[in-house]
Amino acid sequence: MKHAFRSLFCIAALALLVAGCETKPVRHVRSTQTVVLSPDKPSPDVEVEVVTDVKIVLPGPDPGSGLEWEIVSNNIKCLDQTSALKLAPAVPGAAPTTTVTYYALRPGKSTLRFMLVRPNEAVAVPLAKCVVLVRVVD
């Protein structure tokens, strides 16, 4: 009987441990810095502190164009992507935009590169590019 109880206890403890591993850590964001990028134009470097969100705003694409922004590079050791690339809700009279958010984990540099492509093509040829260097400091 003791052996069965011990086995059951070990299985329950293991299940709690595994369940705890699947949850994302609670993050307390100090502030959010918004960076608006323009295609094929140099962007000034961005400096943020650790535990800051960086919201990237990309132009377009126009709804129905069949185009999508793709993330080409990011240093995941210092910036963690916390949201998917998503088309911002339409605002009457405003151009469409796509946003994505990153969380500054630790000091370092990350070059964020985005390419506007047709995702259904066998070989994606970028129609536009946006690049920004993010420096994360203490």
N, C-alpha and C positions, 0 to 999 in steps of 0.2 A: 504494500500500500504506500509506504514511504517513497519507493522508487517511482511509482506512478505520479504521486503528487510532485516530486522533484522534477520529473520530465515535463509535466504540465506547466509548472512554474517557469522552467527554462524556455519552453515554447512561447509562453505569454510574454516573457521579457524580451525575447528575440523579436516578436511581432511588434512590440512597442518601439524597440530600437529601429527597426526597419521603417516603421511608419514615421518616426521622427526624422529620418534621413530624407524623406520625400518632401518635407515642408521647406518653403523658402525662408531664409532668415528675415527677421523683422528689421527693417531699415528705417532709421530716423533721418530724413532728409533735412538739411539745414536750409537749403534754398534751391531754386531752379533757375538755371541760366538758359535763355533761349538764344539760339544761333540760327539766323536765316541765311541760307546759302543760295547762290546764283550759279547757273550752269556755266562751265568753262571760264569762270572768272576767279582769280586768286582770292582766297579768303584769309583774313588776318588770323593769326594764331589765337586760340582761346585758352585762357588760364582759369582753372576752377580749383576749389579746395576739395579735399577728401570729404565724402558724404554729401556731395552736391549732385543734383540731377542736371543733366545737360539735355535740353530738348532741341533736336535738330528739325528745322523746317525746310523742306525742299519744294521747289515750284512744280505744280502739276502732279501728274499728267491730266490732260483733259479727259473727262469721263467718256467712255466709249472709244477711246483711241487705241486700246489694246496694249498700251505701254504701262510698265511698272518700274519703280525704282528698286534696285537690288543693292545690298550692302556687299562691297567687295573686300574691304579690310577694316579691322579693328583689333587693337591690342586688348584681349580679354583679361589680361592680368591687371590692368588699371581701370578699364571701363567695362561695366557689365550692362548689356542691353536688357532693359526692363520692359520695353513694349515692342510690339511688332510694328513694321512699317504700315501705316494706315492713312488712307485718304481722309483729310479733315472734312467735317461736315460742310456742305455748301453754304456759302453766305452770298445772298443776292448782290450782284455787282462786283464781287471779289473774285480774283483768279483762284483756281483750285490749288491746294497744297497737300503735301504728304508729310507726316510727322513720325518721329521715332525718338525714344528717350533712353538715355544711358545713365548709369549710376557710377559715380567716381569712387572706386574701391580703395586705391592706394596710389602713392606718388609714382609718376612715370609719364610717358608720352604715348599717345595713340593717334595714328593718322586714320581718320575716317574717310573712306572713299565710297561714293555712291555712283551707280551707272543706271541710266534710263534705257531700258531694253524692251524688246517684244519677247516675253517669256516663252512663247510657243515656237520660236525659231530654233532650228537645230544648232546653229552657231549664232549666239547672241552678239550682235554688233551694237555697241553703245551709241545712242543718238545724242546723249548729253552726259556730262560728268560733273560731279561736285566733290570737292576735297577740302577738309579742314584738319588742322593739327590741334589736338587738345592736350594741354599740359595740365597734369593733376599735381597739385602741391599740397603740403601739410598746412 
